[in-house]
Amino acid sequence: MIWIISATPLADYRLKVAFNDGVDGIFPFEPARRGGVFLKLLDLDVFNAVIINPDFGCVEWPGGVDLCPEYMHQVMSGAESTREPNEVLREESRKGQK
């Protein structure tokens, strides 16, 4: 299972991320493009408040906004996804609404 072990907010809505399998790099978050609950992250104070959820190994922000670590890993490593990005985003948005 892929887990995020560190995440540091950077300028321009990017995250410096490291995974438990050794993959690391910069993830371009782009909250305006993602829309929905992710628009909350346009507030830099909120975006910069990112933490790692210890139960799920995902990045999370105040209000329960989070993003699937597997999706982030696929984007950063160039791996083929078995799920469409919008499917992952919808799933993560539902989690954030609970």
Backbone bond lengths (Angstrom), bond angles and torsions (degrees), N, CA, C in turn:
res aa  C-N    CA-C-N  psi(-1)  N-CA   C-N-CA  omega(-1)  CA-C   N-CA-C  phi
1 M - - - 1.449 - - 1.533 109.25 -
2 I 1.302 116.55 134.05 1.462 122.80 -179.67 1.530 109.71 -83.22
3 W 1.327 115.38 129.58 1.464 122.89 177.71 1.517 109.12 -129.93
4 I 1.312 115.71 146.56 1.459 121.10 172.46 1.531 106.92 -86.92
5 I 1.336 115.85 131.45 1.466 119.07 179.36 1.527 112.70 -106.37
6 S 1.342 116.45 -18.77 1.468 119.28 173.12 1.521 109.13 -154.31
7 A 1.325 114.53 148.68 1.471 121.39 178.60 1.519 108.30 -150.12
8 T 1.319 115.35 125.21 1.457 121.48 -179.22 1.520 108.43 -125.45
9 P 1.347 117.36 125.24 1.469 118.96 178.15 1.528 111.09 -70.11
10 L 1.325 115.44 141.14 1.458 123.23 177.68 1.522 109.19 -124.56
11 A 1.314 116.73 175.01 1.469 121.66 177.33 1.528 110.47 -62.96
12 D 1.304 115.41 158.99 1.466 123.19 175.41 1.525 112.90 61.50
13 Y 1.326 117.27 36.28 1.474 123.03 175.55 1.521 112.31 55.85
14 R 1.322 115.15 46.60 1.458 120.51 176.12 1.521 108.43 -116.41
15 L 1.324 115.57 154.41 1.459 121.52 177.05 1.524 109.36 -123.63
16 K 1.320 115.99 133.28 1.462 120.45 169.91 1.528 105.02 -87.64
17 V 1.333 116.24 117.71 1.459 121.27 -170.49 1.527 110.41 -126.57
18 A 1.343 115.66 141.78 1.462 121.84 172.20 1.526 108.24 -126.39
19 F 1.325 115.22 138.46 1.459 122.09 -178.96 1.523 110.71 -107.57
20 N 1.318 115.89 162.91 1.458 121.95 -178.16 1.527 113.68 -67.79
21 D 1.322 118.65 -11.95 1.462 120.72 179.28 1.530 113.01 -99.50
22 G 1.338 116.84 8.40 1.457 121.13 178.06 1.513 115.46 96.64
23 V 1.327 118.82 -13.59 1.466 121.44 176.42 1.524 108.21 -69.58
24 D 1.330 116.05 134.76 1.461 119.77 174.58 1.521 108.68 -149.00
25 G 1.314 115.24 164.40 1.450 120.00 -179.85 1.513 111.49 158.82
26 I 1.316 115.18 -161.18 1.464 122.63 -177.00 1.524 109.21 -107.18
27 F 1.336 115.98 128.11 1.458 121.79 177.48 1.524 108.39 -107.33
28 P 1.344 118.80 119.80 1.470 121.53 177.07 1.523 109.84 -79.96
29 F 1.329 117.29 108.16 1.453 119.44 -171.85 1.528 113.72 -75.26
30 E 1.306 119.44 -45.90 1.463 124.79 176.40 1.534 113.62 54.27
31 P 1.335 118.29 64.95 1.470 119.74 -178.44 1.524 114.04 -61.19
32 A 1.315 118.43 -33.30 1.476 119.97 -179.32 1.525 110.48 -65.10
33 R 1.326 117.56 -37.93 1.466 121.09 179.44 1.530 111.44 -70.98
34 R 1.309 117.07 -35.30 1.471 121.23 -178.20 1.528 111.59 -73.62
35 G 1.321 117.15 -33.06 1.460 121.13 177.60 1.524 113.64 68.44
36 G 1.328 115.57 -164.01 1.467 122.16 177.63 1.515 113.43 53.63
37 V 1.343 115.47 -136.38 1.468 120.72 -178.25 1.516 112.25 -62.40
38 F 1.336 117.15 -20.72 1.460 120.83 -177.67 1.524 112.23 -72.38
39 L 1.343 117.70 -15.50 1.463 120.22 178.10 1.522 111.32 -63.36
40 K 1.328 118.24 -23.80 1.472 121.81 175.91 1.528 110.64 -58.68
41 L 1.315 115.96 -27.03 1.457 120.54 -175.55 1.524 113.12 -80.38
42 L 1.326 117.73 -3.16 1.464 120.41 173.48 1.527 110.46 -66.24
43 D 1.331 116.55 -23.93 1.463 121.71 173.33 1.530 106.70 -74.06
44 L 1.330 117.13 112.44 1.465 120.63 -175.17 1.520 113.38 -60.12
45 D 1.333 117.63 -31.18 1.468 119.27 176.67 1.526 110.47 -62.70
46 V 1.327 116.35 -38.87 1.463 120.64 178.18 1.525 109.78 -71.56
47 F 1.330 117.74 -47.66 1.463 120.72 -179.50 1.527 111.17 -57.62
48 N 1.331 116.50 -42.61 1.460 120.77 -177.73 1.525 113.17 -73.58
49 A 1.320 117.96 -8.02 1.467 122.19 178.51 1.530 111.80 -88.51
50 V 1.321 118.16 18.58 1.460 122.82 -178.27 1.531 110.86 -59.21
51 I 1.324 115.36 140.04 1.461 122.34 173.73 1.526 107.78 -133.65
52 I 1.304 115.89 171.22 1.463 120.74 173.24 1.521 107.50 -103.10
53 N 1.326 116.51 125.29 1.456 121.24 177.67 1.535 107.69 -71.54
54 P 1.341 118.11 118.35 1.465 120.17 -175.52 1.528 114.11 -69.18
55 D 1.326 117.65 -19.91 1.465 120.91 -179.51 1.519 113.00 -84.41
56 F 1.342 117.46 -30.10 1.457 121.56 -173.72 1.522 114.11 -118.74
57 G 1.335 118.08 -10.03 1.456 120.92 179.97 1.510 113.88 66.66
58 C 1.324 116.48 27.07 1.463 120.96 -179.74 1.525 109.43 -112.39
59 V 1.341 115.94 161.90 1.459 119.45 171.72 1.515 108.00 -78.18
60 E 1.340 114.84 145.73 1.464 120.18 -175.37 1.519 108.44 -146.88
61 W 1.325 114.81 147.65 1.451 121.81 178.85 1.523 109.76 -124.34
62 P 1.343 117.00 165.20 1.465 119.86 177.37 1.527 111.16 -52.47
63 G 1.303 115.95 141.64 1.459 121.40 -179.30 1.517 112.33 90.60
64 G 1.334 117.83 4.58 1.459 121.00 176.22 1.514 115.27 81.52
65 V 1.324 118.36 14.71 1.465 120.95 177.14 1.528 107.09 -76.94
66 D 1.339 116.84 127.32 1.462 120.12 179.06 1.518 110.27 -144.89
67 L 1.335 114.98 172.05 1.458 120.23 -179.81 1.524 108.66 -139.78
68 C 1.303 115.10 138.53 1.456 124.17 -176.22 1.535 111.25 -60.19
69 P 1.345 118.50 124.40 1.460 119.44 179.44 1.530 112.90 -64.97
70 E 1.326 118.10 -32.01 1.458 120.78 179.07 1.531 111.16 -63.92
71 Y 1.334 116.00 -41.81 1.463 119.89 177.96 1.520 110.78 -63.90
72 M 1.330 116.89 -45.58 1.462 120.59 179.63 1.525 110.19 -61.13
73 H 1.309 117.27 -41.88 1.460 122.46 179.53 1.527 110.23 -62.01
74 Q 1.327 117.07 -43.53 1.466 121.19 179.37 1.515 111.08 -62.18
75 V 1.312 117.05 -43.19 1.459 120.94 179.41 1.526 110.23 -63.24
76 M 1.314 116.26 -44.24 1.461 120.49 -175.00 1.525 113.14 -75.58
77 S 1.327 117.24 -30.22 1.458 120.09 -177.09 1.525 112.79 -96.87
78 G 1.344 116.43 -10.36 1.451 120.23 -178.12 1.515 112.95 77.07
79 A 1.341 116.95 13.68 1.468 121.32 -179.56 1.517 110.25 -70.54
80 E 1.323 115.73 149.42 1.457 121.16 176.01 1.525 109.81 -70.20
81 S 1.297 116.38 134.71 1.458 121.70 178.01 1.517 110.69 -93.47
82 T 1.319 115.29 142.20 1.454 119.23 174.22 1.520 110.43 -91.82
83 R 1.331 116.46 -7.78 1.464 121.78 178.78 1.512 108.37 -125.69
84 E 1.315 114.82 147.94 1.456 119.97 177.90 1.524 109.19 -71.66
85 P 1.356 118.60 142.96 1.461 120.72 179.02 1.522 113.44 -54.12
86 N 1.337 118.56 -39.85 1.460 119.99 179.60 1.518 111.74 -64.53
87 E 1.335 117.66 -32.33 1.454 120.86 176.44 1.525 109.78 -64.45
88 V 1.316 117.01 -43.28 1.458 121.52 178.72 1.518 109.72 -64.58
89 L 1.339 117.36 -44.52 1.457 120.88 -179.77 1.521 111.48 -62.94
90 R 1.349 117.16 -40.68 1.470 119.45 178.25 1.521 110.13 -63.36
91 E 1.317 116.96 -42.32 1.472 121.25 179.16 1.524 109.96 -61.41
92 E 1.319 117.29 -44.52 1.455 121.02 -179.04 1.525 110.45 -68.22
93 S 1.322 118.38 -36.05 1.453 121.26 177.89 1.524 110.91 -64.23
94 R 1.321 116.43 -39.91 1.471 119.94 178.21 1.519 110.36 -63.33
95 K 1.313 117.81 -40.00 1.464 121.00 177.50 1.514 110.03 -60.45
96 G 1.339 116.75 -42.13 1.453 121.85 -178.58 1.511 113.87 -67.24
97 Q 1.341 117.65 -20.30 1.452 121.34 -179.00 1.517 112.44 -88.76
98 K 1.327 118.35 -8.59 1.466 121.45 -179.16 1.498 111.63 -76.49
